[in-house]
Structure formats: C-alpha cells, structure tokens
Amino acid sequence: MGFSFKPLWRLLIDKDMSKTEYREALGLSSATLAKMGKGEYVSMEVLDKTCNHFGVPLHEIVEHVTEAPEV
C-alpha cells in the first residue's frame, strides 16, 4: 500500500459528512469508495473532484505511506 486516505476520512469527520454523502455529492461509484477504503489506487479525476469540492490541496486528501523493505 503506497497511499492512505486517512486525511480525507478526517476531513469528512470535520465536515460532519458521511462517506455515503461524500460519494453521492461527487457522483462516485461505491466501488471507488471501496478502493479508497482499502488504500488502493483511484483515478486522478477522483482526487481532482475531491480537492475541488472541499477547496483543499492534495495533501489534505491523501498521504504517501512508505512500505517497510522486505528482509
């Protein structure tokens, strides 16, 4: 897993918005929301829509998570 959407989930809490309300407001599919919940890759379009909707930069939506090297 290279990215985490924890900043987005915190933002939704701050805005008192559920994940379903977020999904519906942006017209996202439930499959896209599921991918985000698992920290999987989503399209740049989804990230762009999210940043524009909330008026925030990308780092307030997603963060990079460094994986530990295999030994």
C-alpha positions in Angstrom: 0.0 0.0 0.0 1.6 3.2 -1.1 -1.1 5.7 -0.2 -3.6 6.4 2.6 -6.8 8.3 2.5 -6.8 8.9 6.3 -6.6 12.7 5.7 -9.8 12.5 3.7 -11.6 10.5 6.3 -10.5 13.1 9.0 -11.8 15.9 6.7 -15.1 14.2 6.3 -15.4 13.9 10.1 -14.5 17.6 10.4 -17.2 18.5 7.8 -19.7 16.2 9.6 -20.2 14.3 6.3 -20.6 10.5 5.9 -18.7 8.5 3.3 -22.0 7.9 1.5 -22.8 11.6 1.4 -19.3 12.3 0.1 -19.7 9.6 -2.6 -23.1 10.9 -3.7 -22.0 14.6 -3.7 -19.2 13.8 -6.1 -21.0 11.2 -8.1 -18.5 8.4 -7.3 -19.3 4.7 -7.5 -19.4 2.5 -4.4 -16.5 0.6 -6.0 -14.4 3.7 -6.0 -15.2 4.4 -2.4 -14.4 0.8 -1.5 -11.0 1.1 -3.2 -10.3 4.3 -1.2 -11.2 2.4 2.0 -8.7 -0.2 1.2 -6.0 2.3 0.3 -6.0 1.2 -3.4 -5.3 3.4 -6.4 -8.1 5.7 -7.7 -8.0 7.9 -10.7 -6.6 11.4 -10.7 -10.1 12.6 -11.7 -11.4 11.4 -8.3 -8.7 13.2 -6.5 -9.2 16.4 -8.5 -13.0 16.3 -7.9 -12.4 15.8 -4.2 -9.9 18.7 -3.9 -12.2 21.0 -5.8 -15.3 20.0 -3.8 -13.6 20.8 -0.5 -11.3 23.5 -1.7 -8.2 21.9 -0.4 -4.8 20.8 -1.7 -4.0 17.2 -2.4 -2.0 16.6 0.8 -5.3 17.2 2.7 -6.9 14.2 0.9 -4.2 11.6 0.6 -0.8 10.8 2.1 2.1 8.7 0.9 2.9 5.7 3.1 6.4 4.3 2.9 6.4 0.5 2.9 9.0 -1.3 5.1 11.6 -3.1 3.0 11.4 -6.9 2.9 14.1 -8.7 4.7 
